[in-house]
């Protein structure tokens, strides 16, 4: 999401992103993810069409696959997900 220097990453997650992700993640989890970004723990972030993935500290993998869903205001749901840190 952010490819800027560490100093330009916001202190709190922007409201729009927070609202979009709240059906799936608590504010605490979103804050933890932002801290990983701020501390430069996420060493690679990849996205392609309806999927995104990240490598965290060269040891943990996170992958999300999305599907469209008109019933949610976000317009998407997670079809598949995997996180070696949180065991999703």
PyMOL Python script that loads the backbone (N, CA, C, O; Angstrom):
from pymol import cmd

cmd.read_pdbstr("""\
ATOM      1  N   UNK A   1       0.816  -1.178   0.000  1.00  0.00           N
ATOM      2  CA  UNK A   1       0.000   0.000   0.000  1.00  0.00           C
ATOM      3  C   UNK A   1       0.866   1.251   0.000  1.00  0.00           C
ATOM      4  O   UNK A   1       0.567   2.191  -0.736  1.00  0.00           O
ATOM      5  N   UNK A   2       1.925   1.296   0.796  1.00  0.00           N
ATOM      6  CA  UNK A   2       2.810   2.450   0.847  1.00  0.00           C
ATOM      7  C   UNK A   2       4.179   2.067   0.313  1.00  0.00           C
ATOM      8  O   UNK A   2       4.736   1.041   0.703  1.00  0.00           O
ATOM      9  N   UNK A   3       4.714   2.872  -0.562  1.00  0.00           N
ATOM     10  CA  UNK A   3       6.047   2.637  -1.092  1.00  0.00           C
ATOM     11  C   UNK A   3       6.919   3.855  -0.842  1.00  0.00           C
ATOM     12  O   UNK A   3       7.855   4.120  -1.596  1.00  0.00           O
ATOM     13  N   UNK A   4       6.616   4.593   0.208  1.00  0.00           N
ATOM     14  CA  UNK A   4       7.331   5.815   0.536  1.00  0.00           C
ATOM     15  C   UNK A   4       8.349   5.558   1.627  1.00  0.00           C
ATOM     16  O   UNK A   4       8.388   4.479   2.219  1.00  0.00           O
ATOM     17  N   UNK A   5       9.171   6.558   1.888  1.00  0.00           N
ATOM     18  CA  UNK A   5      10.104   6.472   3.007  1.00  0.00           C
ATOM     19  C   UNK A   5       9.319   6.337   4.306  1.00  0.00           C
ATOM     20  O   UNK A   5       8.167   6.762   4.388  1.00  0.00           O
ATOM     21  N   UNK A   6       9.936   5.751   5.307  1.00  0.00           N
ATOM     22  CA  UNK A   6       9.294   5.481   6.580  1.00  0.00           C
ATOM     23  C   UNK A   6       8.655   6.718   7.195  1.00  0.00           C
ATOM     24  O   UNK A   6       7.587   6.614   7.799  1.00  0.00           O
ATOM     25  N   UNK A   7       9.277   7.880   7.060  1.00  0.00           N
ATOM     26  CA  UNK A   7       8.770   9.086   7.697  1.00  0.00           C
ATOM     27  C   UNK A   7       7.441   9.553   7.103  1.00  0.00           C
ATOM     28  O   UNK A   7       6.700  10.274   7.770  1.00  0.00           O
ATOM     29  N   UNK A   8       7.119   9.162   5.869  1.00  0.00           N
ATOM     30  CA  UNK A   8       5.894   9.638   5.247  1.00  0.00           C
ATOM     31  C   UNK A   8       4.706   8.706   5.472  1.00  0.00           C
ATOM     32  O   UNK A   8       3.591   9.041   5.075  1.00  0.00           O
ATOM     33  N   UNK A   9       4.908   7.566   6.086  1.00  0.00           N
ATOM     34  CA  UNK A   9       3.803   6.666   6.391  1.00  0.00           C
ATOM     35  C   UNK A   9       3.010   7.294   7.538  1.00  0.00           C
ATOM     36  O   UNK A   9       3.601   7.680   8.547  1.00  0.00           O
ATOM     37  N   UNK A  10       1.689   7.402   7.406  1.00  0.00           N
ATOM     38  CA  UNK A  10       0.904   8.085   8.440  1.00  0.00           C
ATOM     39  C   UNK A  10       0.960   7.378   9.794  1.00  0.00           C
ATOM     40  O   UNK A  10       1.196   6.173   9.877  1.00  0.00           O
ATOM     41  N   UNK A  11       0.735   8.162  10.853  1.00  0.00           N
ATOM     42  CA  UNK A  11       0.732   7.598  12.209  1.00  0.00           C
ATOM     43  C   UNK A  11      -0.459   6.675  12.434  1.00  0.00           C
ATOM     44  O   UNK A  11      -0.351   5.686  13.159  1.00  0.00           O
ATOM     45  N   UNK A  12      -1.581   6.990  11.822  1.00  0.00           N
ATOM     46  CA  UNK A  12      -2.776   6.158  11.935  1.00  0.00           C
ATOM     47  C   UNK A  12      -3.237   5.788  10.533  1.00  0.00           C
ATOM     48  O   UNK A  12      -2.962   6.492   9.562  1.00  0.00           O
ATOM     49  N   UNK A  13      -3.932   4.687  10.452  1.00  0.00           N
ATOM     50  CA  UNK A  13      -4.447   4.234   9.161  1.00  0.00           C
ATOM     51  C   UNK A  13      -5.503   5.218   8.671  1.00  0.00           C
ATOM     52  O   UNK A  13      -6.404   5.574   9.430  1.00  0.00           O
ATOM     53  N   UNK A  14      -5.414   5.662   7.426  1.00  0.00           N
ATOM     54  CA  UNK A  14      -6.429   6.583   6.900  1.00  0.00           C
ATOM     55  C   UNK A  14      -7.834   6.002   7.049  1.00  0.00           C
ATOM     56  O   UNK A  14      -8.032   4.790   6.959  1.00  0.00           O
ATOM     57  N   UNK A  15      -8.793   6.877   7.277  1.00  0.00           N
ATOM     58  CA  UNK A  15     -10.166   6.457   7.570  1.00  0.00           C
ATOM     59  C   UNK A  15     -10.735   5.584   6.464  1.00  0.00           C
ATOM     60  O   UNK A  15     -11.350   4.559   6.757  1.00  0.00           O
ATOM     61  N   UNK A  16     -10.551   5.958   5.201  1.00  0.00           N
ATOM     62  CA  UNK A  16     -11.125   5.188   4.102  1.00  0.00           C
ATOM     63  C   UNK A  16     -10.620   3.741   4.118  1.00  0.00           C
ATOM     64  O   UNK A  16     -11.419   2.812   4.001  1.00  0.00           O
ATOM     65  N   UNK A  17      -9.323   3.543   4.259  1.00  0.00           N
ATOM     66  CA  UNK A  17      -8.768   2.192   4.307  1.00  0.00           C
ATOM     67  C   UNK A  17      -9.280   1.433   5.527  1.00  0.00           C
ATOM     68  O   UNK A  17      -9.586   0.243   5.449  1.00  0.00           O
ATOM     69  N   UNK A  18      -9.366   2.121   6.630  1.00  0.00           N
ATOM     70  CA  UNK A  18      -9.842   1.491   7.862  1.00  0.00           C
ATOM     71  C   UNK A  18     -11.284   1.012   7.718  1.00  0.00           C
ATOM     72  O   UNK A  18     -11.612  -0.105   8.116  1.00  0.00           O
ATOM     73  N   UNK A  19     -12.141   1.854   7.153  1.00  0.00           N
ATOM     74  CA  UNK A  19     -13.551   1.487   6.949  1.00  0.00           C
ATOM     75  C   UNK A  19     -13.667   0.335   5.975  1.00  0.00           C
ATOM     76  O   UNK A  19     -14.465  -0.578   6.188  1.00  0.00           O
ATOM     77  N   UNK A  20     -12.872   0.364   4.894  1.00  0.00           N
ATOM     78  CA  UNK A  20     -12.924  -0.703   3.895  1.00  0.00           C
ATOM     79  C   UNK A  20     -12.551  -2.053   4.494  1.00  0.00           C
ATOM     80  O   UNK A  20     -13.118  -3.073   4.102  1.00  0.00           O
ATOM     81  N   UNK A  21     -11.613  -2.082   5.434  1.00  0.00           N
ATOM     82  CA  UNK A  21     -11.091  -3.348   5.949  1.00  0.00           C
ATOM     83  C   UNK A  21     -11.737  -3.811   7.256  1.00  0.00           C
ATOM     84  O   UNK A  21     -11.491  -4.938   7.685  1.00  0.00           O
ATOM     85  N   UNK A  22     -12.554  -2.975   7.900  1.00  0.00           N
ATOM     86  CA  UNK A  22     -13.110  -3.331   9.204  1.00  0.00           C
ATOM     87  C   UNK A  22     -14.045  -4.537   9.227  1.00  0.00           C
ATOM     88  O   UNK A  22     -14.154  -5.163  10.281  1.00  0.00           O
ATOM     89  N   UNK A  23     -14.719  -4.904   8.156  1.00  0.00           N
ATOM     90  CA  UNK A  23     -15.508  -6.133   8.263  1.00  0.00           C
ATOM     91  C   UNK A  23     -14.648  -7.367   8.561  1.00  0.00           C
ATOM     92  O   UNK A  23     -15.150  -8.357   9.093  1.00  0.00           O
ATOM     93  N   UNK A  24     -13.364  -7.311   8.224  1.00  0.00           N
ATOM     94  CA  UNK A  24     -12.503  -8.477   8.379  1.00  0.00           C
ATOM     95  C   UNK A  24     -11.446  -8.323   9.462  1.00  0.00           C
ATOM     96  O   UNK A  24     -10.997  -9.319  10.030  1.00  0.00           O
ATOM     97  N   UNK A  25     -11.038  -7.085   9.760  1.00  0.00           N
ATOM     98  CA  UNK A  25      -9.949  -6.851  10.705  1.00  0.00           C
ATOM     99  C   UNK A  25     -10.372  -5.846  11.762  1.00  0.00           C
ATOM    100  O   UNK A  25     -11.007  -4.840  11.447  1.00  0.00           O
ATOM    101  N   UNK A  26     -10.025  -6.111  13.007  1.00  0.00           N
ATOM    102  CA  UNK A  26     -10.301  -5.161  14.084  1.00  0.00           C
ATOM    103  C   UNK A  26      -9.342  -3.975  13.961  1.00  0.00           C
ATOM    104  O   UNK A  26      -8.335  -4.044  13.256  1.00  0.00           O
ATOM    105  N   UNK A  27      -9.667  -2.910  14.646  1.00  0.00           N
ATOM    106  CA  UNK A  27      -8.791  -1.733  14.644  1.00  0.00           C
ATOM    107  C   UNK A  27      -7.417  -2.097  15.193  1.00  0.00           C
ATOM    108  O   UNK A  27      -6.406  -1.590  14.706  1.00  0.00           O
ATOM    109  N   UNK A  28      -7.365  -2.953  16.183  1.00  0.00           N
ATOM    110  CA  UNK A  28      -6.091  -3.384  16.763  1.00  0.00           C
ATOM    111  C   UNK A  28      -5.225  -4.099  15.732  1.00  0.00           C
ATOM    112  O   UNK A  28      -4.027  -3.829  15.637  1.00  0.00           O
ATOM    113  N   UNK A  29      -5.814  -5.005  14.963  1.00  0.00           N
ATOM    114  CA  UNK A  29      -5.069  -5.732  13.924  1.00  0.00           C
ATOM    115  C   UNK A  29      -4.604  -4.773  12.834  1.00  0.00           C
ATOM    116  O   UNK A  29      -3.472  -4.880  12.362  1.00  0.00           O
ATOM    117  N   UNK A  30      -5.461  -3.839  12.428  1.00  0.00           N
ATOM    118  CA  UNK A  30      -5.072  -2.855  11.416  1.00  0.00           C
ATOM    119  C   UNK A  30      -3.911  -1.998  11.918  1.00  0.00           C
ATOM    120  O   UNK A  30      -2.992  -1.694  11.157  1.00  0.00           O
ATOM    121  N   UNK A  31      -3.947  -1.608  13.187  1.00  0.00           N
ATOM    122  CA  UNK A  31      -2.854  -0.822  13.767  1.00  0.00           C
ATOM    123  C   UNK A  31      -1.551  -1.625  13.791  1.00  0.00           C
ATOM    124  O   UNK A  31      -0.477  -1.077  13.544  1.00  0.00           O
ATOM    125  N   UNK A  32      -1.649  -2.922  14.090  1.00  0.00           N
ATOM    126  CA  UNK A  32      -0.450  -3.768  14.089  1.00  0.00           C
ATOM    127  C   UNK A  32       0.151  -3.849  12.685  1.00  0.00           C
ATOM    128  O   UNK A  32       1.371  -3.822  12.524  1.00  0.00           O
ATOM    129  N   UNK A  33      -0.709  -3.949  11.675  1.00  0.00           N
ATOM    130  CA  UNK A  33      -0.231  -3.977  10.294  1.00  0.00           C
ATOM    131  C   UNK A  33       0.445  -2.675   9.906  1.00  0.00           C
ATOM    132  O   UNK A  33       1.471  -2.684   9.226  1.00  0.00           O
ATOM    133  N   UNK A  34      -0.122  -1.563  10.331  1.00  0.00           N
ATOM    134  CA  UNK A  34       0.489  -0.269  10.036  1.00  0.00           C
ATOM    135  C   UNK A  34       1.847  -0.147  10.713  1.00  0.00           C
ATOM    136  O   UNK A  34       2.777   0.418  10.139  1.00  0.00           O
ATOM    137  N   UNK A  35       1.967  -0.668  11.918  1.00  0.00           N
ATOM    138  CA  UNK A  35       3.266  -0.639  12.604  1.00  0.00           C
ATOM    139  C   UNK A  35       4.312  -1.474  11.862  1.00  0.00           C
ATOM    140  O   UNK A  35       5.483  -1.099  11.811  1.00  0.00           O
ATOM    141  N   UNK A  36       3.891  -2.602  11.289  1.00  0.00           N
ATOM    142  CA  UNK A  36       4.818  -3.394  10.466  1.00  0.00           C
ATOM    143  C   UNK A  36       5.321  -2.565   9.287  1.00  0.00           C
ATOM    144  O   UNK A  36       6.501  -2.619   8.940  1.00  0.00           O
ATOM    145  N   UNK A  37       4.415  -1.796   8.673  1.00  0.00           N
ATOM    146  CA  UNK A  37       4.827  -0.917   7.579  1.00  0.00           C
ATOM    147  C   UNK A  37       5.787   0.163   8.065  1.00  0.00           C
ATOM    148  O   UNK A  37       6.806   0.422   7.425  1.00  0.00           O
ATOM    149  N   UNK A  38       5.469   0.792   9.189  1.00  0.00           N
ATOM    150  CA  UNK A  38       6.295   1.876   9.716  1.00  0.00           C
ATOM    151  C   UNK A  38       7.692   1.396  10.087  1.00  0.00           C
ATOM    152  O   UNK A  38       8.672   2.119   9.903  1.00  0.00           O
ATOM    153  N   UNK A  39       7.783   0.182  10.608  1.00  0.00           N
ATOM    154  CA  UNK A  39       9.081  -0.367  11.030  1.00  0.00           C
ATOM    155  C   UNK A  39       9.817  -1.061   9.884  1.00  0.00           C
ATOM    156  O   UNK A  39      10.873  -1.661  10.085  1.00  0.00           O
ATOM    157  N   UNK A  40       9.249  -0.973   8.681  1.00  0.00           N
ATOM    158  CA  UNK A  40       9.833  -1.595   7.485  1.00  0.00           C
ATOM    159  C   UNK A  40      10.025  -3.103   7.638  1.00  0.00           C
ATOM    160  O   UNK A  40      11.001  -3.668   7.145  1.00  0.00           O
ATOM    161  N   UNK A  41       9.090  -3.741   8.321  1.00  0.00           N
ATOM    162  CA  UNK A  41       9.137  -5.192   8.499  1.00  0.00           C
ATOM    163  C   UNK A  41       8.596  -5.922   7.274  1.00  0.00           C
ATOM    164  O   UNK A  41       8.916  -7.091   7.057  1.00  0.00           O
ATOM    165  N   UNK A  42       7.780  -5.243   6.475  1.00  0.00           N
ATOM    166  CA  UNK A  42       7.247  -5.853   5.260  1.00  0.00           C
ATOM    167  C   UNK A  42       8.246  -5.586   4.141  1.00  0.00           C
ATOM    168  O   UNK A  42       8.413  -4.455   3.685  1.00  0.00           O
ATOM    169  N   UNK A  43       8.902  -6.653   3.716  1.00  0.00           N
ATOM    170  CA  UNK A  43      10.008  -6.513   2.769  1.00  0.00           C
ATOM    171  C   UNK A  43       9.570  -6.650   1.323  1.00  0.00           C
ATOM    172  O   UNK A  43      10.324  -6.306   0.413  1.00  0.00           O
ATOM    173  N   UNK A  44       8.393  -7.134   1.106  1.00  0.00           N
ATOM    174  CA  UNK A  44       7.894  -7.247  -0.250  1.00  0.00           C
ATOM    175  C   UNK A  44       6.384  -7.251  -0.231  1.00  0.00           C
ATOM    176  O   UNK A  44       5.769  -7.923   0.597  1.00  0.00           O
ATOM    177  N   UNK A  45       5.783  -6.500  -1.141  1.00  0.00           N
ATOM    178  CA  UNK A  45       4.329  -6.477  -1.265  1.00  0.00           C
ATOM    179  C   UNK A  45       4.009  -6.668  -2.737  1.00  0.00           C
ATOM    180  O   UNK A  45       4.543  -5.964  -3.595  1.00  0.00           O
ATOM    181  N   UNK A  46       3.142  -7.616  -3.023  1.00  0.00           N
ATOM    182  CA  UNK A  46       2.855  -7.971  -4.402  1.00  0.00           C
ATOM    183  C   UNK A  46       1.350  -8.010  -4.617  1.00  0.00           C
ATOM    184  O   UNK A  46       0.611  -8.479  -3.752  1.00  0.00           O
ATOM    185  N   UNK A  47       0.897  -7.527  -5.749  1.00  0.00           N
ATOM    186  CA  UNK A  47      -0.528  -7.613  -6.070  1.00  0.00           C
ATOM    187  C   UNK A  47      -0.686  -7.934  -7.551  1.00  0.00           C
ATOM    188  O   UNK A  47       0.105  -7.498  -8.387  1.00  0.00           O
ATOM    189  N   UNK A  48      -1.714  -8.700  -7.851  1.00  0.00           N
ATOM    190  CA  UNK A  48      -2.016  -9.076  -9.227  1.00  0.00           C
ATOM    191  C   UNK A  48      -3.512  -9.346  -9.328  1.00  0.00           C
ATOM    192  O   UNK A  48      -4.028 -10.247  -8.667  1.00  0.00           O
ATOM    193  N   UNK A  49      -4.187  -8.592 -10.129  1.00  0.00           N
ATOM    194  CA  UNK A  49      -5.629  -8.719 -10.347  1.00  0.00           C
ATOM    195  C   UNK A  49      -6.388  -8.776  -9.035  1.00  0.00           C
ATOM    196  O   UNK A  49      -6.572  -7.744  -8.390  1.00  0.00           O
ATOM    197  N   UNK A  50      -6.836  -9.966  -8.621  1.00  0.00           N
ATOM    198  CA  UNK A  50      -7.664 -10.078  -7.420  1.00  0.00           C
ATOM    199  C   UNK A  50      -6.912 -10.725  -6.255  1.00  0.00           C
ATOM    200  O   UNK A  50      -7.529 -11.379  -5.414  1.00  0.00           O
ATOM    201  N   UNK A  51      -5.603 -10.552  -6.195  1.00  0.00           N
ATOM    202  CA  UNK A  51      -4.823 -11.161  -5.114  1.00  0.00           C
ATOM    203  C   UNK A  51      -3.716 -10.217  -4.658  1.00  0.00           C
ATOM    204  O   UNK A  51      -3.235  -9.384  -5.426  1.00  0.00           O
ATOM    205  N   UNK A  52      -3.323 -10.362  -3.401  1.00  0.00           N
ATOM    206  CA  UNK A  52      -2.223  -9.580  -2.840  1.00  0.00           C
ATOM    207  C   UNK A  52      -1.447 -10.469  -1.882  1.00  0.00           C
ATOM    208  O   UNK A  52      -2.007 -11.379  -1.270  1.00  0.00           O
ATOM    209  N   UNK A  53      -0.166 -10.200  -1.761  1.00  0.00           N
ATOM    210  CA  UNK A  53       0.663 -10.981  -0.849  1.00  0.00           C
ATOM    211  C   UNK A  53       1.803 -10.133  -0.322  1.00  0.00           C
ATOM    212  O   UNK A  53       2.153  -9.106  -0.903  1.00  0.00           O
ATOM    213  N   UNK A  54       2.377 -10.576   0.788  1.00  0.00           N
ATOM    214  CA  UNK A  54       3.491  -9.844   1.389  1.00  0.00           C
ATOM    215  C   UNK A  54       4.450 -10.817   2.045  1.00  0.00           C
ATOM    216  O   UNK A  54       4.056 -11.896   2.487  1.00  0.00           O
ATOM    217  N   UNK A  55       5.713 -10.423   2.103  1.00  0.00           N
ATOM    218  CA  UNK A  55       6.749 -11.161   2.816  1.00  0.00           C
ATOM    219  C   UNK A  55       7.166 -10.302   3.999  1.00  0.00           C
ATOM    220  O   UNK A  55       7.558  -9.148   3.826  1.00  0.00           O
ATOM    221  N   UNK A  56       7.083 -10.862   5.194  1.00  0.00           N
ATOM    222  CA  UNK A  56       7.381 -10.122   6.415  1.00  0.00           C
ATOM    223  C   UNK A  56       8.644 -10.683   7.045  1.00  0.00           C
ATOM    224  O   UNK A  56       8.697 -11.853   7.423  1.00  0.00           O
ATOM    225  N   UNK A  57       9.653  -9.843   7.154  1.00  0.00           N
ATOM    226  CA  UNK A  57      10.950 -10.181   7.740  1.00  0.00           C
ATOM    227  C   UNK A  57      11.559 -11.450   7.151  1.00  0.00           C
ATOM    228  O   UNK A  57      12.217 -12.212   7.858  1.00  0.00           O
ATOM    229  N   UNK A  58      11.339 -11.674   5.864  1.00  0.00           N
ATOM    230  CA  UNK A  58      11.887 -12.830   5.132  1.00  0.00           C
ATOM    231  C   UNK A  58      11.542 -14.177   5.767  1.00  0.00           C
ATOM    232  O   UNK A  58      12.234 -15.167   5.530  1.00  0.00           O
ATOM    233  N   UNK A  59      10.462 -14.222   6.584  1.00  0.00           N
ATOM    234  CA  UNK A  59      10.115 -15.499   7.199  1.00  0.00           C
ATOM    235  C   UNK A  59       8.621 -15.764   7.247  1.00  0.00           C
ATOM    236  O   UNK A  59       8.219 -16.919   7.388  1.00  0.00           O
ATOM    237  N   UNK A  60       7.798 -14.761   7.138  1.00  0.00           N
ATOM    238  CA  UNK A  60       6.356 -14.964   7.228  1.00  0.00           C
ATOM    239  C   UNK A  60       5.706 -14.536   5.915  1.00  0.00           C
ATOM    240  O   UNK A  60       6.109 -13.550   5.297  1.00  0.00           O
ATOM    241  N   UNK A  61       4.704 -15.287   5.508  1.00  0.00           N
ATOM    242  CA  UNK A  61       4.006 -15.016   4.254  1.00  0.00           C
ATOM    243  C   UNK A  61       2.544 -14.708   4.552  1.00  0.00           C
ATOM    244  O   UNK A  61       1.909 -15.360   5.382  1.00  0.00           O
ATOM    245  N   UNK A  62       2.028 -13.705   3.861  1.00  0.00           N
ATOM    246  CA  UNK A  62       0.611 -13.353   3.938  1.00  0.00           C
ATOM    247  C   UNK A  62       0.080 -13.308   2.515  1.00  0.00           C
ATOM    248  O   UNK A  62       0.696 -12.700   1.641  1.00  0.00           O
ATOM    249  N   UNK A  63      -1.055 -13.946   2.277  1.00  0.00           N
ATOM    250  CA  UNK A  63      -1.651 -13.943   0.943  1.00  0.00           C
ATOM    251  C   UNK A  63      -3.163 -13.798   1.067  1.00  0.00           C
ATOM    252  O   UNK A  63      -3.787 -14.440   1.912  1.00  0.00           O
ATOM    253  N   UNK A  64      -3.748 -12.955   0.225  1.00  0.00           N
ATOM    254  CA  UNK A  64      -5.190 -12.739   0.196  1.00  0.00           C
ATOM    255  C   UNK A  64      -5.675 -12.838  -1.241  1.00  0.00           C
ATOM    256  O   UNK A  64      -5.037 -12.324  -2.160  1.00  0.00           O
ATOM    257  N   UNK A  65      -6.807 -13.502  -1.425  1.00  0.00           N
ATOM    258  CA  UNK A  65      -7.435 -13.571  -2.740  1.00  0.00           C
ATOM    259  C   UNK A  65      -8.855 -13.039  -2.581  1.00  0.00           C
ATOM    260  O   UNK A  65      -9.561 -13.427  -1.650  1.00  0.00           O
ATOM    261  N   UNK A  66      -9.279 -12.156  -3.481  1.00  0.00           N
ATOM    262  CA  UNK A  66     -10.555 -11.464  -3.374  1.00  0.00           C
ATOM    263  C   UNK A  66     -11.539 -11.928  -4.432  1.00  0.00           C
ATOM    264  O   UNK A  66     -11.146 -12.380  -5.507  1.00  0.00           O
ATOM    265  N   UNK A  67     -12.829 -11.810  -4.115  1.00  0.00           N
ATOM    266  CA  UNK A  67     -13.920 -12.000  -5.073  1.00  0.00           C
ATOM    267  C   UNK A  67     -14.849 -10.796  -4.965  1.00  0.00           C
ATOM    268  O   UNK A  67     -14.966 -10.188  -3.901  1.00  0.00           O
ATOM    269  N   UNK A  68     -15.502 -10.458  -6.059  1.00  0.00           N
ATOM    270  CA  UNK A  68     -16.464  -9.357  -6.003  1.00  0.00           C
ATOM    271  C   UNK A  68     -17.707  -9.795  -5.248  1.00  0.00           C
ATOM    272  O   UNK A  68     -18.084 -10.967  -5.269  1.00  0.00           O
ATOM    273  N   UNK A  69     -18.345  -8.826  -4.573  1.00  0.00           N
ATOM    274  CA  UNK A  69     -19.559  -9.106  -3.816  1.00  0.00           C
ATOM    275  C   UNK A  69     -20.345  -7.809  -3.713  1.00  0.00           C
ATOM    276  O   UNK A  69     -19.925  -6.873  -3.032  1.00  0.00           O
ATOM    277  N   UNK A  70     -21.471  -7.755  -4.380  1.00  0.00           N
ATOM    278  CA  UNK A  70     -22.282  -6.535  -4.403  1.00  0.00           C
ATOM    279  C   UNK A  70     -23.036  -6.293  -3.094  1.00  0.00           C
ATOM    280  O   UNK A  70     -23.538  -5.190  -2.876  1.00  0.00           O
ATOM    281  N   UNK A  71     -23.124  -7.296  -2.221  1.00  0.00           N
ATOM    282  CA  UNK A  71     -23.878  -7.134  -0.971  1.00  0.00           C
ATOM    283  C   UNK A  71     -23.133  -6.285   0.059  1.00  0.00           C
ATOM    284  O   UNK A  71     -23.768  -5.676   0.921  1.00  0.00           O
ATOM    285  N   UNK A  72     -21.810  -6.230  -0.011  1.00  0.00           N
ATOM    286  CA  UNK A  72     -21.030  -5.413   0.911  1.00  0.00           C
ATOM    287  C   UNK A  72     -20.687  -4.086   0.251  1.00  0.00           C
ATOM    288  O   UNK A  72     -20.448  -4.036  -0.956  1.00  0.00           O
ATOM    289  N   UNK A  73     -20.661  -3.023   1.026  1.00  0.00           N
ATOM    290  CA  UNK A  73     -20.332  -1.718   0.427  1.00  0.00           C
ATOM    291  C   UNK A  73     -18.881  -1.666  -0.058  1.00  0.00           C
ATOM    292  O   UNK A  73     -18.539  -0.821  -0.885  1.00  0.00           O
ATOM    293  N   UNK A  74     -18.026  -2.559   0.448  1.00  0.00           N
ATOM    294  CA  UNK A  74     -16.649  -2.617  -0.024  1.00  0.00           C
ATOM    295  C   UNK A  74     -16.577  -3.158  -1.443  1.00  0.00           C
ATOM    296  O   UNK A  74     -15.658  -2.826  -2.192  1.00  0.00           O
ATOM    297  N   UNK A  75     -17.542  -3.988  -1.814  1.00  0.00           N
ATOM    298  CA  UNK A  75     -17.564  -4.545  -3.159  1.00  0.00           C
ATOM    299  C   UNK A  75     -16.753  -5.814  -3.327  1.00  0.00           C
ATOM    300  O   UNK A  75     -16.678  -6.356  -4.429  1.00  0.00           O
ATOM    301  N   UNK A  76     -16.135  -6.306  -2.236  1.00  0.00           N
ATOM    302  CA  UNK A  76     -15.346  -7.527  -2.344  1.00  0.00           C
ATOM    303  C   UNK A  76     -15.381  -8.305  -1.033  1.00  0.00           C
ATOM    304  O   UNK A  76     -15.698  -7.763   0.026  1.00  0.00           O
ATOM    305  N   UNK A  77     -15.046  -9.588  -1.133  1.00  0.00           N
ATOM    306  CA  UNK A  77     -14.872 -10.463   0.030  1.00  0.00           C
ATOM    307  C   UNK A  77     -13.556 -11.218  -0.161  1.00  0.00           C
ATOM    308  O   UNK A  77     -13.005 -11.265  -1.262  1.00  0.00           O
ATOM    309  N   UNK A  78     -13.066 -11.803   0.921  1.00  0.00           N
ATOM    310  CA  UNK A  78     -11.891 -12.661   0.806  1.00  0.00           C
ATOM    311  C   UNK A  78     -12.357 -14.046   0.392  1.00  0.00           C
ATOM    312  O   UNK A  78     -13.205 -14.644   1.055  1.00  0.00           O
ATOM    313  N   UNK A  79     -11.808 -14.556  -0.697  1.00  0.00           N
ATOM    314  CA  UNK A  79     -12.126 -15.915  -1.114  1.00  0.00           C
ATOM    315  C   UNK A  79     -11.172 -16.891  -0.414  1.00  0.00           C
ATOM    316  O   UNK A  79     -11.609 -17.890   0.158  1.00  0.00           O
ATOM    317  N   UNK A  80      -9.896 -16.601  -0.464  1.00  0.00           N
ATOM    318  CA  UNK A  80      -8.882 -17.424   0.197  1.00  0.00           C
ATOM    319  C   UNK A  80      -7.938 -16.504   0.940  1.00  0.00           C
ATOM    320  O   UNK A  80      -7.704 -15.372   0.518  1.00  0.00           O
ATOM    321  N   UNK A  81      -7.393 -16.989   2.051  1.00  0.00           N
ATOM    322  CA  UNK A  81      -6.432 -16.189   2.796  1.00  0.00           C
ATOM    323  C   UNK A  81      -5.467 -17.116   3.525  1.00  0.00           C
ATOM    324  O   UNK A  81      -5.810 -18.235   3.906  1.00  0.00           O
ATOM    325  N   UNK A  82      -4.255 -16.615   3.706  1.00  0.00           N
ATOM    326  CA  UNK A  82      -3.252 -17.379   4.437  1.00  0.00           C
ATOM    327  C   UNK A  82      -2.315 -16.395   5.125  1.00  0.00           C
ATOM    328  O   UNK A  82      -1.884 -15.408   4.529  1.00  0.00           O
ATOM    329  N   UNK A  83      -2.012 -16.674   6.371  1.00  0.00           N
ATOM    330  CA  UNK A  83      -1.069 -15.850   7.128  1.00  0.00           C
ATOM    331  C   UNK A  83      -0.272 -16.775   8.039  1.00  0.00           C
ATOM    332  O   UNK A  83      -0.841 -17.405   8.930  1.00  0.00           O
ATOM    333  N   UNK A  84       1.020 -16.863   7.828  1.00  0.00           N
ATOM    334  CA  UNK A  84       1.832 -17.741   8.672  1.00  0.00           C
ATOM    335  C   UNK A  84       2.110 -17.122  10.037  1.00  0.00           C
ATOM    336  O   UNK A  84       2.593 -17.815  10.933  1.00  0.00           O
ATOM    337  N   UNK A  85       1.814 -15.827  10.221  1.00  0.00           N
ATOM    338  CA  UNK A  85       1.949 -15.202  11.540  1.00  0.00           C
ATOM    339  C   UNK A  85       0.701 -15.419  12.397  1.00  0.00           C
ATOM    340  O   UNK A  85       0.798 -15.743  13.580  1.00  0.00           O
ATOM    341  N   UNK A  86      -0.473 -15.234  11.782  1.00  0.00           N
ATOM    342  CA  UNK A  86      -1.719 -15.305  12.554  1.00  0.00           C
ATOM    343  C   UNK A  86      -2.487 -16.594  12.305  1.00  0.00           C
ATOM    344  O   UNK A  86      -3.581 -16.767  12.843  1.00  0.00           O
ATOM    345  N   UNK A  87      -1.957 -17.474  11.527  1.00  0.00           N
ATOM    346  CA  UNK A  87      -2.518 -18.813  11.283  1.00  0.00           C
ATOM    347  C   UNK A  87      -3.936 -18.757  10.702  1.00  0.00           C
ATOM    348  O   UNK A  87      -4.810 -19.509  11.133  1.00  0.00           O
ATOM    349  N   UNK A  88      -4.163 -17.879   9.736  1.00  0.00           N
ATOM    350  CA  UNK A  88      -5.459 -17.831   9.029  1.00  0.00           C
ATOM    351  C   UNK A  88      -5.502 -18.903   7.965  1.00  0.00           C
ATOM    352  O   UNK A  88      -6.502 -19.032   7.258  1.00  0.00           O
TER     353      UNK A  88
END
""", "prot")
cmd.dss("prot")
cmd.show_as("cartoon", "prot")
cmd.util.cbc("prot")
cmd.orient("prot")
